[in-house]
Amino acid sequence: MRRPSPETNHQSRLASGGGRGLWGYLLLGVAFVFCPCHLPFTIPLVAVWLGGSALSAFPGANFVLVTVLSAVVFLVSLAFGWSILSRRNTCTTSRDK
């Protein structure tokens, strides 16, 4: 019995939506990081990460803008991540018939 090549296996997994779960979990992780309730922790971390540059003052000086943008990113990534993970595989194969 011949084993399928890795390329064939990868292509069939992509065709069946095998990478869909990864994108869903990645988007939910982004939603977790950008959740507005985490802003008291993430804004100082971003300021430290940008350390000494002109960009490090931006999050603290524009807290309302950063909060609104963070909420938008949170809601969009949560909605897309949730919808990707809750979608069922609608493709039918010859084995399903």
N, CA and C of each residue as an Amber inpcrd file, in Angstrom:
protein
   291
   0.8390000  -1.1730000   0.0000000   0.0000000   0.0000000   0.0000000
   0.8850000   1.2360000   0.0000000   0.5810000   2.1560000  -0.9180000
   1.3900000   3.3530000  -1.0730000   0.8760000   4.4650000  -0.1760000
   1.7810000   5.1000000   0.5390000   1.4040000   6.2310000   1.3870000
   1.3420000   7.4940000   0.5370000   0.4020000   8.3880000   0.8230000
   0.3450000   9.6360000   0.0630000   1.5450000  10.5120000   0.3930000
   1.9430000  11.2900000  -0.5840000   3.0780000  12.1830000  -0.3680000
   2.6680000  13.3010000   0.5930000   3.6390000  13.9250000   1.2560000
   3.3040000  15.0210000   2.1790000   2.5650000  16.1710000   1.4920000
   2.9010000  16.4370000   0.2230000   2.2140000  17.5230000  -0.4820000
   0.7420000  17.1940000  -0.6690000   0.4470000  15.9540000  -1.0280000
  -0.9390000  15.5370000  -1.2280000  -1.7030000  15.6050000   0.0820000
  -1.0850000  15.1520000   1.1600000  -1.7220000  15.1910000   2.4630000
  -1.9990000  16.6320000   2.8820000  -1.0280000  17.5180000   2.6640000
  -1.1890000  18.9270000   3.0090000  -2.2990000  19.5690000   2.1800000
  -2.3310000  19.2620000   0.8800000  -3.3600000  19.8410000   0.0120000
  -4.7410000  19.3450000   0.4030000  -4.8670000  18.0890000   0.7370000
  -6.1870000  17.5720000   1.1190000  -6.6230000  18.1470000   2.4550000
  -5.6770000  18.3640000   3.3680000  -6.0250000  18.9610000   4.6570000
  -6.4860000  20.3960000   4.4790000  -5.8220000  21.1530000   3.5880000
  -6.2400000  22.5270000   3.3330000  -7.5950000  22.5630000   2.6380000
  -7.8180000  21.6350000   1.7280000  -9.0940000  21.5980000   1.0230000
 -10.2370000  21.2520000   1.9670000  -9.9650000  20.4540000   2.9870000
 -11.0150000  20.0790000   3.9240000 -11.1440000  21.0550000   5.0750000
 -10.3460000  22.1310000   5.0950000 -10.4470000  23.1280000   6.1550000
  -9.6390000  22.7790000   7.3820000  -8.5670000  21.9980000   7.2450000
  -7.7740000  21.5760000   8.3840000  -7.0530000  22.7130000   9.0860000
  -6.6860000  23.7560000   8.3760000  -6.0120000  24.8870000   8.9960000
  -6.9680000  25.8880000   9.6050000  -8.2520000  25.6400000   9.4620000
  -9.2630000  26.5670000   9.9430000  -9.2120000  26.7080000  11.4610000
  -9.0000000  25.6050000  12.1700000  -8.9450000  25.6560000  13.6270000
  -7.7900000  26.5090000  14.1230000  -6.6560000  26.4180000  13.4400000
  -5.4940000  27.2120000  13.8250000  -5.7950000  28.7020000  13.7250000
  -6.4280000  29.1190000  12.6180000  -6.7730000  30.5360000  12.4580000
  -7.7900000  30.9690000  13.5090000  -8.7270000  30.1250000  13.8230000
  -9.7210000  30.4570000  14.8350000  -9.0830000  30.6710000  16.1950000
  -8.1950000  29.7550000  16.5830000  -7.5210000  29.8950000  17.8730000
  -6.5730000  31.0880000  17.8870000  -5.9330000  31.3640000  16.7620000
  -5.0550000  32.5270000  16.6810000  -5.8510000  33.8150000  16.8580000
  -7.0030000  33.9070000  16.2110000  -7.8350000  35.0930000  16.3550000
  -8.3900000  35.2310000  17.7730000  -8.7280000  34.1280000  18.4020000
  -9.1800000  34.2010000  19.7960000  -8.0410000  34.6240000  20.7220000
  -6.8250000  34.2230000  20.4010000  -5.6650000  34.6870000  21.1750000
  -5.4460000  36.1810000  21.0160000  -5.6220000  36.6840000  19.7940000
  -5.5250000  38.1290000  19.5560000  -6.6140000  38.8510000  20.3370000
  -7.8220000  38.2840000  20.3550000  -8.9130000  38.8880000  21.1160000
  -8.5730000  38.9300000  22.6030000  -7.9490000  37.8860000  23.1040000
  -7.5700000  37.8670000  24.5150000  -6.5580000  38.9590000  24.8400000
  -5.5830000  39.1440000  23.9710000  -4.5540000  40.1590000  24.2140000
  -5.1320000  41.5660000  24.1300000  -6.0380000  41.8030000  23.1600000
  -6.5830000  43.1370000  22.9550000  -7.8600000  43.3990000  23.7440000
  -8.2330000  42.5020000  24.6230000  -9.4230000  42.6990000  25.4410000
  -9.2560000  43.9920000  26.2550000 -10.2660000  44.8700000  26.2430000
 -10.1460000  46.1410000  26.9660000  -9.8960000  45.9810000  28.4670000
 -10.2950000  44.8800000  29.0460000 -10.0410000  44.7060000  30.4810000
  -8.5620000  44.4510000  30.7740000  -7.7750000  44.0910000  29.7480000
  -6.3440000  43.8750000  29.9340000  -5.5150000  45.1250000  29.6580000
  -6.1470000  46.2210000  29.2610000  -5.3990000  47.4260000  28.8930000
  -4.5050000  47.9720000  30.0030000  -4.9230000  47.9320000  31.2680000
  -3.9900000  48.4220000  32.3000000  -2.6760000  47.6430000  32.3410000
  -2.6750000  46.4280000  31.8150000  -1.4420000  45.6380000  31.7670000
  -0.7260000  45.7760000  30.4300000  -1.4880000  45.8100000  29.3360000
  -0.8560000  45.7940000  28.0240000  -0.2930000  47.1450000  27.6120000
  -0.9360000  48.2420000  27.9850000  -0.4070000  49.5590000  27.5870000
   0.9650000  49.8190000  28.2020000   1.1740000  49.5920000  29.5040000
   2.5440000  49.7680000  30.0250000   3.5550000  48.8010000  29.4000000
   3.1150000  47.5650000  29.0980000   4.0360000  46.6260000  28.4620000
   4.4360000  47.0900000  27.0670000   3.4810000  47.6420000  26.3210000
   3.7970000  48.1710000  24.9940000   4.7310000  49.3680000  25.1190000
   4.4890000  50.2300000  26.0960000   5.3540000  51.3930000  26.2970000
   6.7760000  50.9660000  26.6540000   6.9100000  49.9310000  27.4780000
   8.2450000  49.4260000  27.8330000   8.8900000  48.7590000  26.6250000
   8.0920000  47.9950000  25.8630000   8.6150000  47.3060000  24.6910000
   9.1220000  48.3070000  23.6610000   8.4060000  49.4190000  23.5050000
   8.8510000  50.4460000  22.5640000   9.9540000  51.3070000  23.1610000
  10.2410000  51.0930000  24.3780000  11.2100000  51.7470000  25.2220000
  11.8830000  53.0180000  24.7460000  12.0140000  54.0800000  25.0950000
  12.7380000  55.2760000  24.7310000  12.4250000  55.8940000  23.3790000
  11.6440000  55.2510000  22.5510000  11.3400000  55.8370000  21.2500000
  10.1570000  56.7920000  21.3860000   9.9240000  57.5420000  20.3330000
   8.8080000  58.4910000  20.3560000   7.4690000  57.7540000  20.4290000
   7.4240000  56.5390000  19.9280000   6.1820000  55.7620000  19.9700000
   5.8070000  55.3130000  21.3790000   6.7510000  55.2620000  22.2870000
   6.4430000  54.7940000  23.6380000   5.5230000  55.7640000  24.3780000
   5.5150000  57.0260000  24.0080000   4.6450000  58.0070000  24.6630000
   3.2350000  57.9950000  24.0900000   3.0480000  57.4220000  22.9160000
   1.7460000  57.4570000  22.2540000   0.6360000  56.7530000  23.0330000
   0.8230000  55.5190000  23.5170000  -0.2760000  54.8600000  24.2350000
  -0.7280000  55.6070000  25.4840000   0.1970000  56.1690000  26.2180000
  -0.1760000  56.8960000  27.4300000  -0.8310000  58.2350000  27.1390000
  -0.3820000  58.9070000  26.0890000  -0.9240000  60.2230000  25.7550000
  -2.2770000  60.1260000  25.0600000  -2.5540000  59.0430000  24.4010000
  -3.8120000  58.8650000  23.6610000  -4.5670000  57.6470000  24.1740000
  -4.8390000  57.6360000  25.4580000  -5.4510000  56.4690000  26.0880000
  -6.8310000  56.1560000  25.5100000  -7.6360000  57.1850000  25.2330000
  -8.9870000  56.9630000  24.7060000  -8.9110000  56.3390000  23.3100000
  -8.0530000  56.8760000  22.4610000  -7.8950000  56.3260000  21.1100000
  -7.4080000  54.8780000  21.1530000  -6.4310000  54.6140000  22.0030000
  -5.9050000  53.2600000  22.1340000  -6.9870000  52.3140000  22.6620000
  -7.8050000  52.7890000  23.5960000  -8.8880000  51.9700000  24.1380000
  -9.9240000  51.6550000  23.0710000 -10.3200000  52.6420000  22.2690000
 -11.3100000  52.4200000  21.2120000 -10.7560000  51.4670000  20.1550000
  -9.5260000  51.6850000  19.7080000  -8.9220000  50.7860000  18.7140000
  -8.7610000  49.3730000  19.2610000  -8.3940000  49.2720000  20.5170000
  -8.2570000  47.9600000  21.1380000  -9.6060000  47.2590000  21.2150000
 -10.6600000  47.9880000  21.5380000 -11.9940000  47.3890000  21.6080000
 -12.4540000  46.9180000  20.2270000 -12.1390000  47.6920000  19.1900000
 -12.5250000  47.3000000  17.8300000 -11.7770000  46.0340000  17.4130000
 -10.4680000  46.0010000  17.6620000  -9.6740000  44.8140000  17.3210000
 -10.1840000  43.6110000  18.1120000 -10.5030000  43.8200000  19.3820000
 -11.0250000  42.7480000  20.2200000 -12.3290000  42.1890000  19.6590000
 -13.2760000  43.0630000  19.3420000 -14.5820000  42.6050000  18.8570000
 -14.4800000  41.9150000  17.5000000 -13.6850000  42.4720000  16.5900000
 -13.5530000  41.8750000  15.2580000 -12.8650000  40.5140000  15.3380000
 -11.7680000  40.4240000  16.0770000 -11.0620000  39.1400000  16.1650000
 -11.8800000  38.1110000  16.9400000 -12.6230000  38.5390000  17.9330000
 -13.4800000  37.6070000  18.6600000 -14.5900000  37.0790000  17.7560000
 -15.2120000  37.9640000  16.9890000 -16.2970000  37.5410000  16.0970000
 -15.7900000  36.5930000  15.0130000 -14.6790000  36.9430000  14.3630000
 -14.1540000  36.0800000  13.3100000 -13.6210000  34.7620000  13.8650000
 -12.9100000  34.8140000  14.9780000 -12.4000000  33.5760000  15.5830000
 -13.5150000  32.6500000  16.0040000 -14.5460000  33.2130000  16.6140000
 -15.6790000  32.4040000  17.0470000 -16.4090000  31.7950000  15.8510000
 -16.5960000  32.6030000  14.7940000 -17.3170000  32.0850000  13.6290000
 -16.5090000  31.0190000  12.9030000 -15.1980000  31.1720000  12.8500000
 -14.3600000  30.1640000  12.1980000 -14.4180000  28.8490000  12.9640000
 -14.3540000  28.9200000  14.2850000 -14.3550000  27.6880000  15.0700000
 -15.7370000  27.0470000  15.1540000 -16.7890000  27.8230000  15.0000000
 -18.1240000  27.2390000  15.1250000 -18.6790000  26.7600000  13.7920000
 -18.0220000  27.1100000  12.6850000 -18.4730000  26.6500000  11.3750000
 -18.2710000  25.1520000  11.2400000 -19.2160000  24.5080000  10.6490000
 -19.0660000  23.0700000  10.3870000 -18.5260000  22.8780000   8.9860000
 -17.9100000  21.7530000   8.7780000 -17.3800000  21.4340000   7.4570000
 -18.5500000  21.1130000   6.5340000 -18.7800000  21.9660000   5.5330000
 -19.9160000  21.7760000   4.6410000 -19.5360000  21.0480000   3.3670000
 -18.2750000  20.7300000   3.1950000 -17.8370000  20.0090000   1.9970000
 -18.2280000  18.5470000   2.1340000 -18.6970000  17.9860000   1.0510000
 -18.9930000  16.5550000   1.0590000 -17.9860000  15.8530000   0.1740000
 -17.5650000  14.7250000   0.6130000 -16.6260000  13.9230000  -0.1560000
 -17.3540000  12.6950000  -0.6610000 -16.6890000  11.9250000  -1.4700000
 -17.3170000  10.7130000  -2.0070000 -17.6020000   9.7080000  -0.9040000
 -16.8240000   9.7580000   0.2120000 -17.0620000   8.8430000   1.3110000
 -18.3220000   9.2040000   2.0920000 -18.6950000  10.5160000   2.0950000
 -19.8650000  10.9550000   2.8470000 -21.1700000  10.5470000   2.1890000
 -21.1300000  10.2320000   0.9190000 -22.3730000   9.9090000   0.1930000
 -22.8200000   8.4990000   0.4290000
